[in-house]
Amino acid sequence: MIEAQVLPTPTGPLALLSHEGLVVAAGFTADPHQMFLRLPARLQAYGLRRVEDLGHPAQAVRDYLDGELTALDGVALTQPGTPTRQRLLTALREVPAGTTIGYAELAERAGLPRTAARAAGAACAQNLIAPFVPCHRILPSAGGFGGYYYGTPVKQWLLTHEKALAQTSVL
């Protein structure tokens, strides 16, 4: 069974979905079924049920919101993808909170050529586990915030939250 919990955040509800102790989806929506429908059919076959508390993943979100920027880093998760996509998602999880990089740099960090920036963009666009896999930390080389599946205001809030706390922790 896929278990789901919805947590309040300053940018609106965050749906967390977990299977056998691994986060399989997370997104800024009040409807966990929206996230469930983005999962591969093999996971959807398990069905979905809401629970009161997913334990560690939910506490990690609370801790992150309370200022512990590395809290999401230790949460076990899995999502589908090719070996290249998995390398990109792993590299994405290593981008520190409070910093941003471009798509070409993400590709390089994954051991790919800078010309793989489009592959990096596709991995971000298909990311099922925001903010645990922090695609909000990737900005376009042309400037601005770029797109974000959950809307630019959510991306801006996440970046502002992280930057403010990262600067405070350095002082």
Helices and strands as residue ranges (DSSP letters): E 2-7, E 14-19, E 22-27, H 32-36, H 41-44, E 48-50, H 56-65, G 71-74, H 83-93, H 103-109, G 114-116, H 117-125, G 135-137, H 152-170
